[in-house]
Amino acid sequence: MTTVDILLRYATPPTEAVASALARTREVYGVRRLSFDRAAHTLRVEYDATRLSAAEVIQLVRSSGLQVIEEVPLAVAPPPQKPAPAA
């Protein structure tokens, strides 16, 4: 098993119907955990990458009715190093 997290930003807070539909996505083999950050309008999905791809997870979330805007990078690459000035 390869556990991976994906972070998705959504447009509007989920309604009760959407929240119920999202809860049912946990029944999909490979989806391990869903956690909302309502202040940041994000949903973190922990899933088994040997069973599902990121695209499949996003499709599952969208099919529940949540309006996904974008996938948010979990790790930001460091800025490129500037060469030292020649003396």
C-alpha positions, 0 to 999 in steps of 0.5 A: 500500500502506498498512502498519498494525500491530495489537497483540493480547494473548493468553491463553496462550502458543502451542503448537507447532501454533498457532505453525505455523498462525500462520506459515502466515498469512504466506501470506495476501496482505497479511500482512507480518510477525508478531512476538511479545513473550512477556513481554507476551503480545502479538502484533504483526501488520503488514499491508496495510490496502488488502488486509485490515481489522483484523477480518480480521487478528484472525479470521486469528489466532484461526483459527490457534488463538491465544486473543486477549483484546483489541486493545491500542492502539498509541498512547495519546491524551494526557490532556485539558488542564485549563483554566488557573485564572481569576485 
